[in-house]
């Protein structure tokens, strides 16, 4: 008898049965099967393609409760509002049924609907609310799989092990091929000039022995993938590879044992070697896309200097640091958290995060990011974000999502490849039958040549290798593209909708003029303004948050999206924001002479209850190189401005750059309505992502700029870590090149197969020449994909 769950043999008299009559080898398997049945997921046992992993023992749920402790959970879990997100590896996955089972079990047990599991890498992304992390881990473990909460270093070690396996397989294939070809030369020469029977048979057996490691080790991935695919009654591009290699090698072994007949050891080893080269190169391209995030993670120190209650700084482990703790970062040390400088001035290298090669001057009140390097003087920093909440962690999450995401282009090409594989198998069988009638001795060679020569490897590699290379190229230039199909959508853009503040302008306001009303103390009013604006992420808040004045103990602080902030202090309700905010709160504004304002002047009002107390005129300079960027874009796209700033300011800026389509005084809902009215399917929206979330979510392609809050904008498809819209021409160029190279690869793959097929069917190709042609085709496609690296970088790179 065998176990119903894991198919392991059951010793006589030791079986455990359930009410349905199924037998199990142990209580752990019985417990897992009971859980699957309790969640009504018994379909798993009919769709799986191999037995489930055997659990060593039933997990005690207390095993996972340590991950509910805030100090430990913060190292792995990212919190976004009410949502929690975690990336982990799951050991024991072996087919699509495993991923289906885990996803459905989490949904049935905890209502978790967002679970993405990559079967190839074992990496899973889970988003949930309220329930403890231990319950999720226990549910996965109860099914017989092992959830691993990994750190970036552990992820890099996994990559390193996979790379070593790839290289070892390539070395085995290369050495085996060279040795087999050496003895094949002797056999070919002997067939031409003559060779004694015993020496010919010796060379055959030596070739069989030397080709075995190539076939069984270097070729193991193809054999395994083919076996799994056939068990699931589907086709992938490894099927013809494995059939051709296994068929040729087994036929050669059979002929070697008989002592006569054709052998194909040289063709098999050459084919495996060349296809292994192309697979290794493809895997290397994918690893390069993850290199930056691993390198970021290695920058963080294991311990930092924390200020104790006695004022002294002591070395403590990094996981022990909390929000609002105070730490000291010495010169040449890496800043381990996101924070705000309290005392000290220095230059900080943020090149690893933003791509900005010039160190940035930082002083008290400035924000600093985890992963940047303090270059000159000690800095005392108040911690604002730690662990998975930092900007550095957000970069890694976005990169991971891009890696997990599958472009519809890839799915379309793989569907085409599966149909091509079926056609190849049918043609190979037809060729074999036809040549059995014409020349039976050549039938097997011709069928083998058809299988090898027309393998759709190049077709399947045509798209993913190009997309991976393109995403990596953008990442190197401080641009994060979340989904691979974004590049496809970029090529269909006809209209670009710009936000103004923080996008076309720098978003770093300076005071041009300010006036107060009644007898209020200007310093007190400034302290009130700073206190309110500290709770805002709008670029205007940047100016007030830098003022050297103490904040006040305000309560009941409320943000008004796109308008301003309100709060209570000393029995009064204070408001700061735009004219629209004042109007909503019943504050009368004087008639201002704004005719002398330039295009970058923003008016900010401060009111107590319904009485105006101060009026600030702030100037926001335009971004460097804006004229060149807009000129380049205007030649190909319709440009428009949609801003919450005053219409007069927007009109003056638009007139300067000849943009006729401009709109000011817009609320977020107004921007969304404007987008909806002008074909959002062909519109790109670029903004700071703070008040533009609805528009960013609706546009065909959305781009978020600004380092104040650059990576928390989950609605944006692209994040420009170096702030400015000057990267847009680069993005359009990258997208166009990507699609052009994909089309080239697809055209080459199709033309190659159409050309090579008649030659193979007519008997003009030997198996080894077919192997060389197919491998060369795959290498050409992969190498062509790397041409994306020639894309000119954004300005200033």
N, C-alpha and C positions, 0 to 999 in steps of 0.2 A: 504494500500500500504506500501511497505517497500523500504528502500533506496537501490539502485543498488550497492553502494559501501560498506556500513557498515551494511546493512540489519536491521537498526533501523526503527521502525514504523514512518510513515509520517502522520502528522496531516492533516486532511481534509482541502484543500484549501491552503496549505503551500508548496506543492511540487515544486521542481525546475527541469526542464527537459532539456535534451540536444537534439541535432539534431537527434540522433539515437532513441529518444523516451524513454530513460532511466530516471527514476525519482530519485531524491536525496532529502535527508532530510534537507540539508543546503548547503550553498555556499562552505564551506570548502570541503565537500565530492565531490561536483561538480568539484572543482579546482583540487583535487587530481586525479580524474578520467580523467580529461582533460590532465594532465601531463602524466599519464600512456598511454593514447591514442596517445599523441604527440610523444612519444618515441617508438610507435608501439609495446607496451608490453601488449596488450589486452589479451594475452594468460593467464595472471595472473588470470583473473576472471574465467577461466575454470579449472586451476590446483590447486587453493587454496582449503584447506579443511575446512575453516571456514571464516566468514566475516572478512574484514579488520578492523583494529582499527579505531574508529571514531576520526578524528582530531577535537580538540577543536575550532580551528580557523585557517585560512590560515596564515602561518608564514610570517612576514615581513623580508625580507632578511637582513635588517640592524641589525636584532637581533643577527646575527652571525658575523658581521664585526669586532667585538672586537678581534676575534681570528686571524685576519690578522695582528694585531700589533705584531712586533717581540718579545717584552717582554713577551707577553702572549703565543704566538705560541711556543716559545722555551721551555716552560714547558711541552708541549705535543708532539711536532713534532721532529723527528730525521731526520737529513739531511745527506745523503750519496751521495756525489758528486752532480749530478743533481736531484737525487731522494729524495723525502720526504716520510716519513713513520709515521703513527700514529696508535695507538691502542685505541679503544674506545668501549663503550657498547651501544647497540641499544635496547631501550625499545619498546615493542609492537610486537616483533616477536612471531609467533605462529605456523608456519609450514614452510616447505621447500620452498613453493612458495614465502614467504616473503624474504628469503635470495636471491632467484633467481631474484625477482623484484628489490631489491636494487642493486645487482651486475650489472644487465643489465641496469638499469637507469644510474648508474655512468659511465658505458661504453658508452652508447649512448650520454649522455649529455657532458661528459668531456674526453672521450677516455681512461678511467681508466680500465686497463685490470687485474690488480693485486688487487683483493678484496677477502679476506677470511672471512667468517662469520660462527661462531660456533653457531648453533641453540640452543644447550643446555645451553650454558653460556651466549649467547647474545654478545659475544666479537667479534669484527671485526678488521681485519688488512687491511689497505689501503695504497698502494704506488702510488705516482703520481709525475708529474712534472709540474712546472710553474703555474698552476692555483691556485688561492687563497684557503685557507682552508675553508673560509666562504662559497664558492660555493659548496663544497662537503657536508658540514653540512646542508646547505639550501636544497640541492637536497634530502637528506635523510628525512629531516623534511617535505618537500613538499609532500612526499609520505604518510605521516601520522604517521611516526615513530619518536622517540625522540633520537637523538644522544647525548650521555653523554661522555664528556671528563673527565675521572676520574684520580685522583691521586692514588698512591699506597695505601694511607690510606683508600680511598673510596673503592678500590678493596678489601682490607682486611675486611672492614665492610660488604661488600656483602658476602664474604666467611663466616663471623661470623653469618650473618642472615641465610644463607643456613644451616650452621651447627646446629643452634638452631632449625630450622624447622625439620631437620633430627632427632635430639635428642628428640624433643617433640613427633614426630610420633612414635619413638621407645618406649618412655615411655608410650604413650597411648596404643600401641599394647601390651606391656608387662603387664601393669596393667589390661587391658581388658581381656587378655588371662588368667591371674591368677584367676580373678573373675569368668569368664565363666567356667574354669576348676573346680573351687570349686563347682559351682552349677551342673556341669555335673557329678561330683562325686555323688552328691545326686540322680540324675536321674538314673545313672548306678546302684547304690546301690538299689534304689527303684525298678528298673526293675528286680533285682535279688531277693530281699527280699519282695517286695511289697510296694506300696505307694498309698495313696488315690488320686483320680482323680483330685480334686481341687488343692492339693499341687503340683502334677506333672505339671498341667497347669501353676501354679504360677511360678515354677522354669523355665519353658519354656519361659514365658514372660520376666522374669528377665534376662535370658540369651540373649533374643533377644534385650532387651534395652541395656545391657552392651556390646554386640558385635557390635551395630550400630556405635559407634565412631571408633572402630577398622576398620570396613569395610569402612566407608565413609570418615574418616580422614586419618588414617594410610595407608589405601589401596587406597587413592585418586590418588597417582602417577601412580599406575598400571592401574586404571580405565581410567584416562585421556590419558595415552599413548596408551592404546588399542583403545579408541574411535578415536583418531587422526589417528592411523595406519589403522584402518578399513575404515575410510572415504577416505583415500588415496589408498585403495585397496592393502595394503601391510601387511606383518606380521612381528612382532617383538616378543621378548621373553616375553613381558608382556601380549600378547594375551591369551595364555593358563592360565596364572596366573589369569587374570581378569575374564575369562570365568568360570574357576573353582570356584573362590571365590564368584563371583556374583551369579553364578548358585546355588551353595550350600547354600549361605545365603538366597537368594530369595525363594528357595525350603523350607528351614527351616522356614522362616517367613510364607510361605503359609501353611505349616503343623501346625504351631503354631496357626494360625487363625482358621484352621479347627478343631484343638484339637486332631489330631491323625496323625501318620506318623513319619518317621525318621527326626531328626534334626541334623545339622552338625555345630552348632555354635562353639563348642570346636575345631573342625578340622580347621574351617576357621580362627579363631583367632590365633591358634597355627601356621598355615601356614604363615599368614601375619607377625606374630612376628618374625619367623625365617628368612623369606626372607628380612624383614626390617633390621635385624641384618647384613646380608651379604651385603645389599646395603649401609648401614651406614659405614661398615668397608671399603668397596670399595671407598666411597666418602672421608673417612678419609685418605686413601692412596693417593688419588689425591691431597687433601689439603696439605699434608705433602710435596709434590713436589713443592708447591708454597710458603711454609713457609719461605724459605731462602730469596727469593726476597722481600717478604713483610718486613722481618726483616731488610734487607739492607736499604729499603726506610725509615724506622723509624729512622735510625741512623742520617740522615741529619738534621742539625739545621734549624730553621725558619729564623734566622738572623745571620749575620757575621760582623766582624769588617773590614771595608773598609778604605783604606788610601785616605783621602781627599786632595784637592789641597794645603792646608796649611801644609800637612805632618802629621796631626793628624789622628788617627783611630777612626771612628765612626760606631756605630751599624746600619746596614741597612738590609732590607729584602733580603733573599737569591735570589729571582727572579730578583732583581735589579742588580745583579753582571753580568758583561760582560767580554768577553775575553780581556786579557791584563790589567784588573784591578789588583790592588794590595790589598791583604787581609792579616790579621794576624790571626793565629790560636794558641790559648793558650794551655798550657798543659792540658791533659785529655779531650780536645775538639775533636770533629769529624771534619775531613777535608771535606768541603762541595763541592769541585770542583776538577777537575783534574788541576794540575798546576806544576810549577817548583819553587823550593826553591831559593830565592834570598839571604836571610841572615838567619843565624841560623843553629844550628845543634841539632838533637834530634833523638830519636828512635821512629819509627812509627809501630804501630800494623796493619798489613794488613791481618790478619787471616780471617776476614769476606769476603775478596775478593779473596785471593789466597789460603787460607787454610794453609798458612805458620804460624806456631804457634810462631816462634821466631821473636821478633820485629826486624825490619830492621833499621840499622844506616843510617841516611840521613843527607846530608850536602848541601851547596850551589851548584846549578846546577843539583841536583837530581830531578827526577820526583816523584810526589805524586799523589795519586788517591782518588777520592771522596769515602767516606765510610770508609776510614782508620782512625785510631786514633792517634793523637799526644800525646806521653806519657811523655816527659821530659821537653822540653824547648820551648819557643815561636818560631814560624816559620813565616817569612814573605814570602809570596807566590805570584808569578805572575800567574794569571789565564790563562790556555790554553784551557780548555773545560768546558762548563757549561750545566746544564739541561739535555736534552736528548742526548747530544753528549758525556757525560762522560762514563768512563768504567763501572761504576755501572749501568747506564741506559742500556748499551749494554748487560750486563748480564741478566737483566730483559727481554729484547727483545728476546734474544736467548731462555730463559726459556719459554716465552710465545709462541714462535713458536713451540717449542718441544711439549707443551701442546696442541696446535691447530692441530699439524700434526697427521694424521691417518696412521698407518702402514698398508701396504697391507695384512699382516698377520691378522689384525683385520677385514678387509673387507672380507677376505676369510672365516674366522670363522663365521662372521655374516651371510654370504650367506649360509653357511652350516646350521647355526641355523635356518634360515628362512625355508629351506627345511625340517629340522627336525620338526619344528612347524607344518607345513602343514601335515606331516606324522602323527604326534601325534593327530591332530584334526580328521583326517580320521580314525585312529585306535580307537579313543574314540567313534566316531559315530558308527563305525562297531561293537565295543564291546557292545554298548548300544543296537543295533538292535539284535545282536546274543543272548544276555541275556534276551531280551524281549521274545524271543522264549523259552529259557531254564528256566529262573526264573525271571519273570517280576519285582518282588519286589526288586531284587538285581541289576537291570540294571543301575539305576541312580548311585548307589554307585560305581559300577565298572567303568562306564564312568568317574566319578569324580576322582577316584583313578588313572586312566590312564592319565588324564589331569595333575593332580598334580605331580605324581611320575616321569613322563618323561619330565617335563618342561626343556628346554635346557638352563636354567640359567647358570649352571656350564660351559656349552660349550661356551656361550657368554662371561663369565667372565674369561675364561682360559687364554686368551692372554692379554687384556688391563691391568688387575691388575698386571701381572708380568712386563710388559713393564714400567708401571708407577713406580713401586717399584725400578726397575733397574735404570731408569733415576734419580730418587731421590737419590739413593745410590751414583751414580757417582757425582751428584751435591754436596753432602755432602763432597766429597773428592776433591773439586775444579776442577772438570772436567765437562765441559758443552757439552752435546750431543744434537745436534740440532734436529734430526729426530729420531723417535723411530725405524724405519726400519734399521738404521745404525747398531744396534746390530745384526740383521740378516745377514747383509752383512759382518760383521766382521768374522763371522764363516766360510765364504767362501774364506778368504784371504789365499794366498799361497806365496806371495812375498811382502817384505817390502822395500820401496825405501826411503833412508834417504838423506835429505840435510845435509851438514856438518856444516857450520858456523851458530851458534845459535841453533843448534839442537843436534849434537853429541858433540859440544863444547859449552861453556857457553855463547859465544857471548859478553863477556865483555873484550875487548882488552886492553892490556898493551903494552907500547912502549919498545921494546927490543933494537932497534938501530935506529938512524936517521942521515942523512947527507944532507947537502945543497950544491948547486952548484953555481958557480960564487960568487959575493960578496953580495948576498942578505942577508938581516937581518933575522936571524932565527925566531925572535919574530914576525916580520911582516908576514913571511910565515905561522907561526902557526896561526896567526889571520885570514889569508886568508883561511887556511884549515878549521878552526872552522866555519867561516862564511858559507862556502860552505856545510860542512857536517851537519850544523844545519838544512839544508833543506832536509836531507836524513833520511830515516828510517832504513837503513842498520845497522847491529850491529857494523860495523867499526866506524860509526858516533858517537857511544857512547863515545869512548875515546876522540875524538876531542871536543865534546860538553862539556866535563867536564873541559877543560883547562881554567885556570884563565886568560883570555885575552879578550879584548873587540872585539866584532864583527864589521865588516866594512860595509859601505853602498853600497853593491853590487846590481847590477840590472841584469835583463834578466837571472835569474837563471833557469837552465834547468837540469832535472834529466835524466840520461841515464840508463834505467832499467837494473839492474844487472852489471853495469859497473862503474858508477861514477856520478859526478855533475860538471856542468860548470856555470860560471857567469862572468859578466863584472865588472871591477874596474880600474879606472884611465886610461881608454883608452885601456886596455888589456883584452884579453879573457883568463880566468884562468880555469884550469881543474884539478880535483882531482879524483883519482880512480885507477882501475886496469891497468895492461899492455894493455888489450884490449881497454880500454878507451883512453890510450895514442896513441895506434896505429891508432884508428879511427880519431884522431885529428892531425895526422902527427908528433907526438913527438917521437924522436929517443931515445931509452933507452940504457944505457951502458951494457956491459956484466957483470952480477953480479955473484959472486961466492956464489951460494945458496946451495952448497953441505952440508954445516954445519947446515942448517936450520932444525928445528924439524918439526914434522907433523902439528904443529899448527901455523906456521909462515905465516903471510899474508903481502904482499908487497903493499904499497899504494904510488902512485906517484903524485906529484904536479907540474904542468907545467904552464908557461905563454906563451900564443899563442902556438908556436911549440917548445919552449925551456924548457927543464927539469930544475926545480928549487929545488926540494927536493925529497928525497926518505925515506920513513918511513917503518921500519920493526916492525910489531905488532904481539904479541903472544896472542893466544886465548886458554886458558886452557880447557882441556876436562871436561865434566860434571862428578861430583862425582857418583860413582856406575855404570859408563858406561860399564865396563867389565862384571859385573854380569848381566846387562840388555841384552847386546848383546849375551852373552853365553846362557841365558835362551831362547832368541828368535831364535837363530841359530839352536837349537835342533828341531824346528818345521817348520821354515820358511826359504825361500831363502832370504838372505840379500844382499842389493846393496846400493851403495853410488852414488849420482848424485849431484855434487857440482860445483859452479862457481869458487871455489878456484883453485889455481894452481894444475896441475895434480900431481906434485911431492909431494906436501903436502897431497893430497888425497891418493896417493899410500902408503905413509909412515903410515898414520893412518889406512888404510885398512889392511896393512900387520901386524900391531900390533894386530889386532883382527881377522885375518885370513878371511877377506872378499875378495874373489877373484873378484867379480863383482863390479868394481869401475870406476868412470868416473869424470874427472876434466875439468876445463876451459869451463864449459857449460854455455850458455846463457839460459834464460827461454824457448826460442823456442827449444833449443837442448834438454832440460829436457823433454819437451812435446813429442818430437820425440822419445826419448829413452823410455818413458812410453808407447807410442803407439806401439812400436816394441815388447813389452813383455806383452801382454795380460792384458790390464788395468782393465778388469773385475774382476781380482783376485789379484790386486795390491793395497797395502796401501801406500800412500805417506805421509811422515811426514816432515814438514819444518817450517820455521819461518813465512811463509805466506806473506812475503814482496815482494820477486821477484818470488814466486812460484805459483801465483794465477792460471795461465793456467793449471799447473800440478795438483794442488789441486782440480780444478773443474772437471778434466777428470778422476782422479783415482776412483776406486770403493769406497774406504773410504779415506778421507783426514783428517789429523790431523795437527793443527797449534799449535806451541809452542812459548813461549816468552812473557814476560810481557811488552816489550817496546811498542808494538801495538797489544795486544793480542786478542781483540774481534772485531776488525773492519774487520777481514778476513772473509768476507761473503761466500767465496768459500769453507771453511773448514766445514766438518761434525762434527768435535770434536775440542774443544779448551781446551788445557791443561794450566790452569791458574798458575800452579806451575812450568811451564817452561819445565821440562825435559822429555825425552822419557822413563824414568824409569816407567812411568805409563802404557806403552803398555802391559806388561804381565798381569797387572790387568784388562785392557780393554778386552783382549782376554778371560781371565777367566770369567769376568762378562758376556760377550756375550755367552760363552759356557753354563754357568749356567742358563742364561735366557732362551735359547732355550731348555735346558734339562727340566727345570721346566714347560715351556709351553707344551712340549710333554707329560710330566707326567700328567698335568692337562687335556689335550685333551684325553689321554688314559683313565684316570679315568672317565671323563664325558661320553665317549663312552661306556666303560665297564659297568658303572652304569646303563645307559639307556637300554643296551642290556639285562642286568640281571633283571632289575626291571619290564620291559614291560611284559614279559610272566606271571610273578607273578600277576601283576595288572589285566591283561586280564582274567586270570584264577580264579580271585576272592579271592586270598590269601592275599590281602592288603586292609585294611580299609582306608578310606580317610585320617584319622588323622595320621596313620602310614606312608602313602604315603607322606603327608606333611612334616613329620619329616625327612623322607629319602631324599626328594628333598632339603630341607633346609640344612640338614647336608652335602649333596653333594656340595652345593654352598659355605658353610662355609669352607669346606675342601679345595676347590680350592682357595679361597681367602687367607686362612691361609698359604697354601703351597706357594703362591706367595710371602708372606712376608719372606720366607726363603732366599730370595735373599740378605737380610740384613746380612747374615752370610759370604758373600764373603769377603775374606781377603783384607784389604785396600792396596793401593800402598805403596812402601817403604817409611819409614820416617813418616808414619801417626801414 
